[in-house]
Amino acid sequence: MNPATVIRTLVIIGIVGGLELACRTGALPHTVIIAPSAMVASIIETLSSGELNGDMRQTFGAVAVAATLAICGGFVLGFLIHMSPRLRRAIDPLLGAYYAIPHVAFYPVLIVIFGLGAGPLIVLATMLGIVAMIIATLGGLDRVPRVLLRTAKVHGLSPSQELFLVRLPAATPHLLSGVKLAFSYSFIGVVAGEFILSTAGVGHAIAFSYDNFDNYRMYGLILFIIGFVVVVNTTILFWERRMVARRGTR
Amino acid sequence: MTDDKTAVAAELVGVTRVYPARAGHAPVHALGPLDLKLHRGEFFSVVGPSGCGKSTLLDVLSGLAPPTEGKAFFEGRPLNDTVPDGIGVVFQEDASFPWLTVFDNVAFGLRRKGMEAGEVRRRVDYAINFMGLKAFATAYPAQLSGGMRQRVCIARTLVMEPRLILLDEPFGALDQQTRLLMGDELLRLWRETGATVMLITHALDEANLLSDRIGVMSARPGIFIDVVETGWSRDRDSTLAADARFGLVSNRLWSMLRSESMRAMGQQTGERAAEAAE
């Protein structure tokens, strides 16, 4: 185990252990926060009861659709913007300012347009994720070494062959960073939307517990969401690291 | 491949190359007008001061960039902004694909042409062996040294069996000892394939050692101020550097290049001063 992993593990153990101790000794009242072990027990209880299955289907379904739209749409838009320098000059400042917009504030408007259900959630989450993917795609395509494109020309590659055989593989590490961000933003969009105004989903279940002072269930669900996002991001990070180790830092 | 010195492999006729004006910068007349005939099977090197248009010359001769004026021909056919089959190019920068193994890098061009897998393996195995990379066939470029990566790029070119090989300072990033050894390997490759080779280099000794003829270019816009015939035998190697005649050729090259290099330095200093003034 490398020193960074050891330090990270010790920090996590310290925080979780400290919180456990503070909650068990009553230094932190259970009306404020519950012990981590209780959160885990809550997750197990909630998941094994099956009462959340419908909510999870809605949330994960919406996340899957939104993340796919954000990743694929962001890549296509990023590629088109990359190919058009004029469009790039016009759009670049807007992309930079995009995340200053409070997207969740548009959710009620999206409900008016798309109705109740998964539609407005998917639109909101896609809106949140897509620009991260556009920015990552632009960054990746900008950094494809010119000599590789010249090599593609020497081999007589067509524009589509150049895209799929050279540009995309060369830009993959940047694209994976975009995938990570687009997924996280899509997840935030869906859960935040459900939390604010929805009749189903994990976000709604958290809001319902919150409104009813049910800390036991609320913290369990929050830990469940954190755990899920960490697992997905760690998996992508693992691929990314393997790729960087294989390719070097070029 | 014939060793007929009268046959022309590639030719430039009245070629110029002018880079158009960019924001805040005047057009740059990089090259020419110049004429050049590369004889089939010869080893021709181009030396010249920094920024004299050597790489531009390679771009035009390979079909990577069209001439502004004049015409470029490969085996009698005009080049039109594409690199035809039969021309291979090795760049100064590392052009190996980092996501592919050495084997897959070398096989890249053959697979694109739709060659049958058995033939791809035969040709790639030969090229990898020839370049001394057999033990690294499954390695990725990041696991190799700079010199080995450059050998991967040469193998990727060699495997396509080009009749004209253009090398743009391929050993520029390597240390002196590795350069000498790579030079010997390049001569071996040239002798075995019978291809015509044009090497762009800023190293006079390298050009002297490797070449049948050396084109000496002026400061920008680059034209040939002389073409020196070395008269070395075809089976030469790096031990030639100890020959007294080797020193004479190097001195002749430097006497021509010294004033051009000073002129090029003056040009670059003037341009930087103008940019700073803006």
Interface residues (C-beta under 8 A of the other chain):
Chain A: P145 V147 L148 R150 T151 K153 V154 H155 G156 L157 Q161 L165 V166 P169 A170 T172 M243 A245 R246 R247 G248 R250
Chain B: S62 L64 T82 V83 D85 I87 G88 V89 F91 E93 D94 A95 F97 P98 W99 F108 G109 R112 Y140 P141 A142
